[in-house]
Amino acid sequence: MKTILSAAFLVLGLACLAQAAEGPNIILIFVDDMGYGDLGCYGNTKIKTPNIDRLASEGLRWTSFYASGSWCVPSRTGLMTGRHPALMGGAKLRDSRERLLPAMLKKQGYATAILGKWHLADYPRDFAASPMHPLRCGFDYHFGTPGSNDVPPPAGTIQNRKLFDACDKFTFAVPLMRGPEMIECPANQELFTSRYTREAVKWIKANKDNRFFLYLAHNMPHAPVFASRRFQGASAGGRYGDVVEEIDWSVGEVMAAVKEAGIDERTLVVFTSDNGPWSMFEIHGGTAAPLRGEKGTSWEGGVRVPCIVRWPGKIAPGEAAGIGANLDLYATFARLCGGSQPKDETGYMSLDLSGVLLEGKPSPRTAWYYADGATAFRSGDFKIHLSTKSRSSDPDTRRPEPPVAHDPPLLFDLSNDPGERKNIAADHPEIVSRLLAEMAAFCGRQ
């Protein structure tokens, strides 16, 4: 009898270890151009986001989390590869499709789906045949758009403030596709968020008995912004607020589906944005307050974004003040799910944040390099700017605005001055020199 009981306990123990090794389901909600200050849990008082705020109260809310770039494609490149987009040299994503994030998880037995914006393939003419189509990059299921909701613009126009203010939901010939099949063109932009949400709920229900990775990559709130009829005019935050409040509704629907499916405690949910807000488009853009800058800049408001991570019973509710980046999700997911990391690839610098999430340890990331149109570097609390720009382009002409070089670099103490208002370089030349040396080492180690 003792031998039988010992064997039974051994089997039970092995089963528990196997279950732990399997890793959680992952739902990654990736919104487009949402600012650091657009959510209630990050200080917004006009836009109501109760579902996202609840996610934050039940999970870990990061206060220094960075997108891999200050606009769409670099950010998504870092997210899907774990590689810093400015340090990849001439490497092409199509040459490492089998190592992209969904492909890595699929090798671990995960069902994988993308709903929404991809923006890492030819667009829009060659999307279905592109080697970078999501179904050729590790996703089992795809429903969404090739890229942003402002491409392509009507003939003879440019994506400027005047067009965004005057356009309607069908102005841009954005194709909505399921796999290689065209569903609608132009897609009704007022329905993007609700359509993706319905697809997400259905997919969660259909895959509740599998381990899965759901990448819900909303088109909104990228300019021009559109909400479905029930949300139009509902927010004190104006047209942009309507759109954010619909995204908040979507988060509530997704979380309700997870709980109804009985998989809440084995599902890791991440909510974050691809970069800062496109504030120069006014009613179509959000806020990075209290940070300075916007999308397309190296100021904190261009790259520092909301990030919330929730996993009941595993992640203690709280706040993470250390540095993290969306490219770190690659190593983190690999660690949690048993996947491998492509450490031999140029620019790969993803760091495992699971110690922060599960044990409350300090973040292993202590530095960040900003290189989208302007150049900056952060180490600990200090940040230098070698060049700056106030916005990516002129909102009326869309001509790129050149960066302004700084010699010596500007220096800010982000612990006391997150809005980057007081340049302290003259008082601390030794810190400037140290950060310049650290930046050279950070960029040269690949």
N, C-alpha and C positions, 0 to 999 in steps of 0.2 A: 504493500500500500504506500509506504514511504517513497519507494522508487517511482510509483505512478504519480504521486503528488508533486515530487521534484520535477518530473518530466513535464507535468502540466504547467507548473510555475515557469519553467524554462521556456515553454512554447508561448505562454502569455507574455513573458518578458521580451522575447524576440519579436512578437507581434507588436508590442508597444514601441520597440525601437524602430521596427520597419515603418510604423505609422508616422513616427516623428521624423524619420528620414525622408518620407514622401514629400514633405513640404506643404505649404498652404496653397489654396487657390489664391490667385492674384487678380485683383481688379485695379487697373491703373486708369484713373480719370484724368485726362490731360486736356486742359482747356487752352484756348488760343488768345493770347494778348490780355490776359487778366492781370491787373496790377496788384502789387503788394497790399494796397490799402482798399481793395474793392469788397472785402468781406467783413461781416460783423465781427468775427473772431480776430480780425486784424485791425479793428478800430473804426470801420465804416459805420456811420450812424444813420445814413439815408437808405442804403440798400439792405433789405431784409434777407438774411440767409440762415434761417433756423436749422435747416438740415445739415448744412456744412458746419455751422457752429456746433451742432451736436456731435458731428464727426470729430471735431477738434476737442471737445470736452471729454470724449471717450477714447481719444488717441493721443498721439504725440504731435504737437504743433511746432514746426521749425521756424526760427526767426532769422536764420542766416543761410537759407537754402537757395542755390543758384541754378538757373538754367545754363545749359552748355554754351549758349550763344544768346545774343540780344535780338535775334529774329528767328523766323520759323525753321528754316532748313538746318542751320548749325545746331540749334537746340535739339531737333529730332535726330540729327546725326549722332550727337553725343549720347542721347538716350538709348538709341538702338544698338550702339557699338561699345559703349564704355570708353570711347576714345575722345580726347579733346579735339574738337573740329579744327582748331587753328594749328594743331601740331601733328596732323596726319600726313603732311607732305603731299605728294601727288597720288596718294592711295585712293582707289575708287571703291565705293561700297559694293558694286556688283561683283567684285573679286572676292568678297568675303561674306556672301549672302548666307552661307551655312553657319556663320558665327554671329549673326545678328540675334538680338535678344529673343524674338519669338522662336527662331530656329533652335537656340540653345535650350529653351524650355520644352519645345516639342520633343527633343531628344530624350528628355526626362519623363516622357509620357503625358505631357500636358496637351489638352485640347486648346487651340489658340484661335482667337478671333480679333479682328480690328473693326471697329465701327467708327466712322467719321473720316477725318482728314489724315492722309498719309504724307504727301509732300516730299517723298524721297525717290520719285520715279519721273520719267518723261511726262510732260503735261502740256495740254491734255490730249494731243493728237495720237501719241504713241503709247498711251498708258496701258491699254489692254495687252499690248505685245511687249511691253518693257520687261527686261530681265529683273527690274526692281519692282515689279508689281507685287503687292503684299502676298499673294498666293505663291510667289516664287521666293519668298523671303522667310518662310516659316509659319505663315498663318494658314489655318485650315479654312477660315471663313472670312469674307470681306464684304462690307456694305458701307459705302461712303463716297467721298470725292477724292480725285487725284491730288488736289492741293487746296489752296486758299479759296475763299468764297468771293474774291474780287478778280478772279482770273477765269477766262479772258474778259477784258473790258469790251464794250461795244466798239465797232470799227470807228476809227477817227477820234477816240477819246483816250484819256489817261486816268489812272486811278487817283484822282485828286479830291479835295474837299468839296468842290462844286458838284462833281458826279456823285459822290457818296450822299450828299444832302438831297439830291434830286432823284436818285434811283429808286426803283421799286423792287419787289421780291423776285422779279423775273428779268431784271436788266442785264445781269451777268449770266452768260451762257455756261453756267457751272454744271457739269455732268454728274448725276448721281448714279452710281454703279453698284451692282452686286457681282463680285468677282469680275470677269471680263465683260459682263452683260450690261448694256446701257438700260437704266430704268427710266430716267427722265432727264431731259435737257431742253431748256434750262430748268434746273431744280427750283422748287418753291422754297426760298430761303427761310420763310417764316416757319417752316415745318422741320428744319434740320434737327433741332434739339429734341422735339417730341418724337420724331421718327427713330432717331438713334436710341432714345430711351426705351421705346417699345421693343426694338430689336434686342436691346440689352436684357430686358426682363425675360423675353422669350428664350434667349440663348442661355441665360442662367438656369432657367427651369429645365431646359433640355439637357444641360450638362451637369446637373447637381450631383450626379453619381460619379462624375469624372473629376480628375484634377484639371483645373483650367486656368488659362491666362486670358483675361478680357481686357483689351486695350480700347477704352472708350475715349476717342480723341475728337472732342467737339470742335466744330467749325467756329462757333461763337466763343467769346465776344470779339472776334476779329472784324474790323471795319469792312463794309458797312454792316451795322448790326440789325438783326431782325429777331423778333419774338413772335410766337404764335398768338392768335387773337385773344385768348383768355388772359394773357399777360400784358398786352399792349395798354399803356397808360396806367398800369397798376402800381408802379414804383415811384417813390418820392425821389429816386435817383435818376428820373428821366428815362429816355429811350434806352440808354445803356443799362440803367438799373433794371428795366423790364427784362432785358436779356439775361442778366446775372441772376435775377430771381427765378427765371425759368430753368437755368442750370441748377440752381439750388433745389427746385422741385424735382429735377431729374435725379439728383443725388438721393433724394428721399425715396423715389420710386425704386432705384437700384438697391438701396439698403433694405427696403421692404421686401423685395424679391429674394434677397439673400437670406433674410430671416425666415420668410415663408418656406424657402427650400430646405431649411434646417441646417444650413452650412455656415452660419454666422461665426462660430468659434474656430472654424478652419479656413477662414477667408481673410486675407490681408488686403486692405484697401488703401490705395495711395491717391491723394488728390493734389494736383499741382498744375502750374501754368508753364507754357513754353517760353515765355519771356515777359517783360514788363508791358505796360499799357501803351497804346498808340494815342497818347493824350493830345497830340497836335490836331487830331480830327474831332476834337471837342465832343459833340453829342454822341459820337461813335467810339469814344475812347474813355478809359477809366482813369484811376489815380494810383500813383505809387506812394502817396503820403504815408509816413512822414519822410520818405526817401526823396532824393533828387533825381531827375532824369526820367527817361521813358524809353520805349522800344527803340533799338538802333543806337543806343549810347552805352558808354562804359561806366556811367554813373550807376549807383546802386539800384535806382529805379528801373534801369534797363534790363537788369539781369537777376536781381534778387526777387524771388517770387514766393507766393504762398505755398506751403507744403504741409500736408497733414497725413499721418500714417496711423492706421487703426487695425488692431488685431486683438479681439477680446481674449482676456486670459493670458496673453503673451506680452503685449505692450502696455505698460502702465501709463495711464493718462498723465499728461504733463507738458512741459515745454523743453525743446532742444535748442540751446543757445549756440552750440558749436556750428562749424561750417559743414555743409553738405552740398552736393551737386547732383543734378539729375543723371549724369553719367555714372554716379556711384550706385544707382539702382541696379546696374548690370551685375556687379560683384555681389551686391546684397542679395539679389534674387538667386544668383548662382549658389551662394552659400546656403540659403534657406531651402533650396530645391534640389541640391545635389548636382548642379550643373558645373561645367568647366569654364574657365576664363581664358580668353585669347591673349595671353600676356606677351606673346611674341609680336603682336601687331603694333605698328608705329602709332604713337599717340595714345596707346591704351594706358589709362591711369585711374580706372575705376577702383574705389576703395570700399571695402565691406563695412556697411553701417549697422550690421545686425547687433553688434555689441551695444551701440547706442539705443537701438530699438528694444532689445530684449533684456538688457542688463543695466541700462542707465549709465554706461561708460562714456567717457569723453569721446568726441568724434576723432577718428584717425586723420581726417582732413583738417589741415591747419593753414592751407594757402589756396589761393585761386588766381588764375590768369585770365584777364579780360582782353579779348582781341577781336572785336567786331567793329571795324571802322575807326575805333580809337583804342588806345592801349593803356591798360592799368594792371596793377598787381596788388593782391592783398596777402598779408602774412599776419596771422593773429588779429589784433585789433587795428593794425595800421594798414593804410592803403596809399599807394602812389599812383598818380596819373602822369603818363608820359605824353599823352595827348587827350583831348576832350572834344566833344561836340554836343550841342544842346538838343539836337534832334537828327533823325536820319536823313531827312530831305525837306525841301520846302513843300508844305501841304497843298499849295496852289499850283506850282509848276512841276513838282516832284523831282526837281533837280537835286542830286545829292549834295549835302552840305559838307565841305571839307573839314577834317579835324584840325584843331589848333594845337601845335606842339608846345610842350613846356620843358624848359631847360633852365634851372633844375626842375625835376618833376614836382607836381603838387603833392602835398602830404596831408592826410586826414587821419584822425583818431576816431574810428567808427564806434568805439565804446561810448564816447562822449558826444560825438557829432555824426550820427547816422545820416543826417541830411547833407553832409559834405559841404559845409558852409565856411569853415575856418581853416585856411591853409596854414599849416604849422611848419612848413619845410624850412623856413629861415631859422627857426628855433631848434630844429633837430636834424641837422645835416647828416649826423651819424646814422640815424634811422633810415634816411633816404638812401644812403650808401649801402646799408645792410640789405634793404629790400631790392635794390638793383642787383646785388650779387645773388640774392635768393631767386629772383626772377630768372636770371641767366641760368642758374642751376636747374630750376623747375622746367624751363623750356628746352634745355640741352640734354636732359637725361634720357630722352626717348631714343 
